[in-house]
Amino acid sequence: MRKLLLTIFTFSFILLYSQNENYNKVWDLLLKNKRTEARNLYEKSLAHLKTKELDALYLDAIINLEEGKLNYDDEFVKNFIAISPNENYFRALFYMPFMMNRIAQNGIDDNFYKKIDLLSNSKFGNDFSVIYYKYYADKLRRENVSAKDNLQKIGAVNKWQFCGVFENLNGSGLDIEYEPETYAKNDKKFNANSNGMVHWYNAKDEDEDIIHFYANENEYGEGIMYAQTFIESPDDRTVLLELGSSSEFKAFLNDVEIVRSSDEYINEIGNYLVKVKLSKGMNRLLLKSELNNSTAIFALFSDEQKNRFTDLKYYNTYQNYQPKTLQEVNPEAKNFPYQDFLAQKIKENPSLISHQIMLAYADIMFNKNEKSRILLEELSKKYPNSSLLGFIWIGYYNNIADNQKALEIIKNIEINDQDYYYNVISKASDKDFLQTGSMDELQKLVEKSKKTKATAFTDLLEMMIEVRKSNISEIITILDKLIADSYNNEKYLKGFAQIYDVQKSNGNGAIQRLEKALEKRDNYELLLTLVDYYIDAKRDEDAKKILKKLSEAYPFINLYREKYAEILIKEKKYEEAMVEINRNLDNFPFSYNNLSTKGVLFGNLNNKEEAANYYKKSLSYNSGNDKVNQYLEDLTKKINDIDRVAVKDLYALAKQRRNTTHKGDLGVTTLLDEYIVNVLEEGGLKKRSSYIYEITSDAGIEELKEYSVNGVVKKAEIVKPNGSIVPAEENYGNIVFTNLAVGDVIILQYDVTERETGRFYKDFNEASYFNGYYPVVESTFTVISPENLKYNIVYNNGNVPFTSKKIEKKTYTTWTLKNLPQLSKEESFSKQYADIATSVNVGTLNSWKEIANWYSDLVKKVTNPDKITIDTFNKIFPKGTSGFTQYEIAQQIYDYIEKNVNYSSVNFRQSGYIPQRPSKTLVTKLGDCKDLSTLFMVLAQQAKISANLVLVSTNDNAKNYLTIPNIGFNHCIVKANLDGKEYFLEMTDKFLPFNSISNTNIRAKALVIGKDKTENENSVIIDLPYQNNLENKIAIKTEVNITEDKKIITAEYQNFGGQKAYYNDLFSESYSDDDRKSRVEEDLGSVLDKVISAQSIKLVSGKDLSSNPLVYEVKFNINEKPQTVGSLKLTQIPILIKPYTKNLIALENRKSEIDYVQYENINQYAEEIIINIPANSKFTEIPENKELTYKKHKYSIKYELISPNKLKITKLANPSWENVSVSEYPEFKKFASEVIQAEEQIIAYK
């Protein structure tokens, strides 16, 4: 008997092993893209098991998928129910196309109803997803009683109170604690930043669904919504809370954060499970979600065996509750059972691939992307070119919104697996290809599609061919086939309904097709499509019937009433429309669309006061709506605020002031410069600029023959001396004044309207400059503001008198200066225009902390490390950071970034201010200044290094741009605290050594951005310090051998700090030897003012990003004979670096100070020159040693005769970067002249 049992066991084991072997062989073929071989082997060895074993059933379904099958009947579901596997398999497979599919993305077909009915009557009928889909199916089939029963079975939270929409600046809102987070009562309003004032509200029409969609609130696009419910529990109990949101979210129980969804991906309904403790009595559950066009929330309490509670009561109005501590709530994140189940199966049988593929797919479907990524990476090591895995990878990258990486995989599949069905889908989804691809290309794609099971796409492509041929009857035949092949998937009917109207026959157009599809069941998208067709067909009554039906069935969705009201407004039934709009506002009181529509209705009812009131309310939530702003302006029909103070007759003023005696060097005199800014109460500005110029000499014609403006041109004319008017030619703000002559006057006027959104939508910052490079007869600046608006005023380069008056709740403040001389012509190395002109700067922001807080919120979302940045950090420091100083750690991070990521000045992603995720920068190997700085900061923080982003206005910008807090920055760097010192690091030059100073950052204006409001409390604008940066130095050792007809020179250069960057680049692979030779000859020739011939250029050492000098050697010749005076020979010393040059002091006198950093970026020049003359010669005339100083400038040059024919010259210069004022210029010029003279000395020998 024992032998018999052993024999049976051994035989069973052999059979099992053989079967597993067959499974793995099929999987191996499939993962190697050998689909035909996989199908053949499956049919030969495993097909007979697909009604008995889940592995066989699942493998068959996956092969079908890989063959391109997209539409499935109920066969898989029937077999699955018959096999009756563990319910965890069901949960993992629920969203697969052969099971229930994702109906939101893929549409509903006939088999959806068949499959859900089968599952509902099976052992899986109590699964939440089955019950919910059954509810939805019954709702569509108008089986309302059954639908309601299924909804009640779920027992999820369906009592919610809402608050929002709050600002979500670049996704930062989730991490900003808005007041409703801790204040649950509905007795006050909250500041939603750019989205006005809001409060807790209850929708009058409660959503019966247990998944609540923010269908009304999503008009805001991006934002933050709060939802709270109060739960009454009869006792203290430990519960499982299943949570979900179709966007990123946080959850709080009794004011304790219990869930923070991963910011790596978009979340799915019910994909977070957390164990928490409910307290006896009242509890508060708060969900905070990012708003997008389909955000929904869900919450379900159950016991640890997943049984739903029936004794919990939910309330959607404030109930008194007690906030708890983290220890009292004790949240514990839990895996869903299917995850643990499949993970265990993989552990038990790691060689069986099916469970790994199943779990990877499930994690993607449920957006557990990080877990899926780990599985995919492991599988991809063995199957790097697998299209099956590639398809799952595409799902992963789509989930984490990395479209570039998804596209990269698609391109690789096209190359590595040309017959894969997804290539057909990808091409058939390309509108450009469908419309412009050749007929031959389309036909080839059809033939390729026919080799797959993607019948719907074959139909689609064949239809497109007939569309291109304009073969209407054939188009309709193929469309009918497409819909039939897709089991009447309603998304195809919606998408292609219009085709049926091209050739109507037997009353079978789009309307009839849609009506037939909706005879027995509803589809909300089809119903709304039918409404549009009815309206186009002027069947408004039929459209109204559908909309009324929808608004009665789904009263909590405002959209249906909005469309209904549109028809009523068209019919001039304003009172009836008002009822619908009021109902909408009862559901969502902060709907700016419905508030503006209510304004329209009051306007049509001749109640202008209420109309204006509701327009203003709408604008308080959406200030940038130009249409509503125009409604409001048209409605009030008051005198234009700007017209009240603007010059009434520009022509009369021009006539009065022409023939001016105020004349300038450039041949133009400004007779009038009028700038008026109207600050709108609802946010935004209207501005008008008016100029009158007179041409006083021929130079003025060249100055003003072309002009550019950024606004709506109201006037652009030449007024001739006889009074005739010649209009200018104008095209999109580019103005050309033709036939200008001396004595002509130009009148130019244009308007600009600015509507801002975001946090500072009601703030403004403006400046007016009164004098310029033309003489000015009169310059005025007017600010028109709401009477209670306070703003800051800063005067630069002189005070400006003003007058102020109030008219109709507006304050008009006007600054005026007259008869202003021209500013001096722009001088070399002078300050920017805005720093020397007389100006008035006005703005509403009071402190730089407001800007710092804004930017801190803006970047908050992207500054958290993710898997890619953590892996990168570990790659940089494979053995950790122990033993390194912080400076060394920072240097290694810097080196990695500069060597692996390229800088681009193009602003990536969303705007010039918002950095992309560091992981995106690492993957694409491309980023701009803020991207690279953010990457450094995130990596540094992993080493516990304190680092901050720094906004910079580079030193080629005027300093006065930032006299009042505003966001006028054009660059971003990073500040790091290393070993107790502050360092400001430039990240955009891959050749710049670590901790070097960039020229444009020297004394630039900057704002350090703290991590939170506490850090930003004392934020101020700083001049970027550079004391801790590496010094920029040059040291040269030169040997000069003078012969009868040339100088043979060998020079060894040592370049330190930022000076090294140029040479890191010069000796990179970007330059050929010839290019490098040409560049060196050009550089040396410009210094020596001679033609030189480079013989060799050799890199010695230091081509890296360290503080060590880059050393290189140049050998070159100067072909010139010494001058002779009698027996003496004269020659100039070949000095190769000159700290002071003639262009610096070219002017006899200056009218503006020297902005020295525009000229200098070197801290020290050191030069040693050995001059050898022929052996039988000797030096007879040697210049005197010189030591010169001016303030912090120091210069010395010394001569040492080593032997009769060998002279050593040592030069050292330490310039200062401090500015030179106008009064200091003469003395500085004297010093610089002496230095220049010292370097032009002649030496004599014979």
PyMOL commands that set and color helices and strands:
alter all, ss='L'
color gray80, all
select helices_A, chain A and resi 2-31+35-45+47-49+54-66+75-83+87-93+103-106+110-120+128-140+144-154+169-171+173-175+179-181+193-195+217-220+326-329+337-348+353-365+369-382+387-399+403-416+421-428+431-436+439-450+455-469+472-485+490-501+510-517+524-536+540-553+558-570+574-587+592-604+608-621+626-636+641-645+650-657+698-704+833-836+848-863+867-876+886-900+918-924+929-942+959-962+999-1001+1013-1016+1059-1066+1073-1088+1142-1145+1156-1158+1225-1238
alter helices_A, ss='H'
color red, helices_A
select strands_A, chain A and resi 161-166+190-191+197-198+212-213+223-233+237-245+249-253+256-260+272-278+281-291+296-302+313-315+332-334+668-679+685-695+706-708+712-719+725-727+729-731+734-736+745-754+765-769+776-786+792-796+802-807+810-820+839-843+902-903+926-927+947-953+971-978+981-985+1005-1008+1022-1023+1033-1042+1047-1056+1093-1101+1110-1118+1123-1125+1128-1132+1164-1172+1179-1181+1186-1190+1193-1203+1206-1214+1242-1245
alter strands_A, ss='S'
color yellow, strands_A
deselect
rebuild
show_as cartoon
